[in-house]
């Protein structure tokens, strides 16, 4: 069993956030933000992830206005959801768009990062102490206000420190302060951290450069020194911001990674399309070493292919880094992140507000995506209890795939996508329209529409299912002399079910039955769809 660390809590109890991230300008007031709250409620989410802007809360230096923050808290309480706030300040997508005018207009005091040719970039320099001190003061003021306004009710459950931090348009910062550090010695703390780790991408870069125990950044790291110094500087800066906030109000805090470039890896040649210093896998160790006040480094995973998605899950789901994804679409791969990598929370980002039709319902073309997140919301009590064990199995339909096998305790599970050879009428009337999907169509469905879900085995003969577009057959693992002939569905069936029930979990985590399925549903496979809630199966203790 793996211990799953859960920084998000409400009144001391672990909380599993399932929600959506509002668009960049969606947090300015309650009228603008309301669509985000409506959208989250449509998939039974419990959290809205939404920006707070430095330029809005401190329009004049030292004078704060938290009206918009109070509006967000009031809306969250009205809709009965929690908030994760995004601090758009020094960095928002590697630029300074959301800094106040008094910061933007004073380049002598608030210094910019510079390009190799010496020109100012639209990025504040992480090597400028005035930038850091101004950001720290504003962030601490925000946290102080949240503590006074919300510590009793705990509507706000976490804060993202900055947004997709990086230095855009250059391979590193070339301002005089940055250049002086680059030409100076690598901090002894970084050398010690690499020696202590003895492995990892940053350690490997150091070893390929000769493993020197001292020297300038270029001497110690060779060509990748640009990325290493940028990551070190940005991480140190943001940890200072987080520390200032936590000293006032100890909320969970994280930094998100945009994962720009190909599959989140930047090539060796500088290019204006890439940003330097972002928390990519190759510098993730640097971020973890230099952000002790940050709870998580959280990747924004938008990779559509399974191989890249899983590689990023593996890179960020570390023992020292609880795995939270603040931006990712509700693709089938989401269920792999939950089952195989212990994802501790999820936020749909990318036009999720578009799911709301003019009449307030779900747009039909968005239904399968909405149902995907509903499945996750429905299973929260099971996730909190069984993540870190071998009791959770992801169901993911790949291209040209009509079935999937699961190795369960005492059973083999055959997951059938589409209708396959199922009998007519094996679903209820509401869901029967898709019953006779030919197998060849099920195999070649576009990724957006493929089957997905989770199987929980919570006891020797007890299972919970959530998902879309598949059915499960359970094959008991029995000795050859105790099996019976194959049925028409290719399933060995020496026993049967005690019950197959549709239902949901109440606020105390108790399963509430809404409908009992009968007429031998397991002989036709236990089917799931996104709008039925949770399916519970209790099998008989097989004795023949």
Steps between C-alpha positions, in 0.01 A plus 500: 500500500625848409432793730306767312570848634198732476583866563143609424290479816180649637475525880782249529345234275649403161322667209506380139449803272320434172429815308576734217732792444339827404625688199785746551280805557222306671567616855448874472152507655207276582320571171798386296579200719146364532527288184789308659292409804205394283725280287656323800158418644398334172755222554448484878839658562600635836765761416545806279860588412512870415746791475566786737690790345776705657404800286145485634565454871781759519420765237714749695804393693407415857126552444307175476152423371371146561149555366545250216643240737202542732267463202664167410469372855135604515425326169677184609296486818180565308574216258638280783841440348858571606758732341859462390636845419758567230738783588561684173788727595869504398433222251194410301594271210859626522407869472407795724154584361325489837742718697373844608566806285730643766723196452488497121579869470803507732770305320777657708363355821321190371754362260423287199671188380721574201569319175854408385505827301422704812142593426229497766253210485137512612608293801602613847846383598518241777841646590349836599437527876247781459282275283507226760429729794203665328349163404556363852325796662198471272475123542534523877223763503277264300568213741436726800163598353411136427581402857277772641222439250500123461704305755186393686302380198802395287351572160848558354694174517819594316693754295706466186811720532537685168390332176721306259815684611784531252710751308344537158698580188851413619708207619565682832496844661791721385440800727817616685389344829430167331827507309696561820342193659556292186870591501527429871516168687214253504346504851646233725146398598429394143821297474421331832144423391619331182760297688242392757246401233749297299257470212246687293504714185680796663757269657556337160556840336758579768678168452514536121665838552769339717344500847706795622455588868533873438521753220286738302165385364650439157796309646278278714213435258637581153235595242194411716616758756249742346206285603643411840571858609160618376321222688703569815430873486127469430455228762681704766293807413165317518593326821556846646150601392348179640690536828367854545145375449530192718643703783163673510260219401621143453303393193615231255699660218624374167686613189372390160708406197388585148708219345569700186686349210472144377345283771629737765866486399686798361760446232863611530469796261358830633175593331249777563224238515650349813533634852790455737479388862156340497460194725566237233589143600871554443512779761226373730760399759625859512148620570447244775832586665437874503128527575457364855193721552325368187297181538486390137646559156195435284518429124251630246460188285349560159681219312242302301703182455515236771878457500571868567216527752627208705861621481399832651290328767801288592731803512285705739344228721792470739523412867595862571241650265127430544359465150251774414412604143347849488453497122407201288203409282270214611647244261506124567860539622370691802387169647853360468631798695247424776548124518868455414661822623284597800374832364379695807282753318387611158414825325356519150661786312432602142163656438320288756243778540386417145320197635218731614223533240287819486227328704750399769519133402798309360570555131439163329838498325673536838310222676770233493756743645259612770414140581871419534538751780170391655648152529796639690275706728283196572799294610664748741436294820654197329800699380569637846486151648668281238761709318844366575373141502458243223121531520452756219517412130478740207280418203633674189407418142793540263474521123408169332407348835167331571574349841735526797596240760540575872688277743287515815518323834326166440360611163596593151310798371414527131407855409305515178485827309189577299228237477704211365293183533267625774135409483239750392335691778773437756505869593209701630277684250675831563837364386394246240558724197871419486455134580568354157818691416693266268831376631694657213357842589590456865860425400547808284310766693679838525699543821252756631217242494679187615402304808659588831452445873609328821449162669540481879528161667418582861458143626551145383164504322410872505559741212413862420496630142488848347543573133364552151425257221617161627387193691685267733490119504650329805671164456582319825853367524425132568700181452433324166300222664255754646419698186193464282476534121529845345180693454425690181677806644826315553459510878544212742190521720497258795319742731305825490443833659341582830409845375571759230391847614513854368552770762710780642699588811352740752697767685605243761638260238210255531380332180136578429323256265280665237415201282545125520582325174358154450447249218853358520684822406845348556445236232468790257771708662458778753473814289579857600428845364598839634158604621410195712728584791683204656432131432557255785538128435500238774579152374412175667763303689547238230472140618443218253 
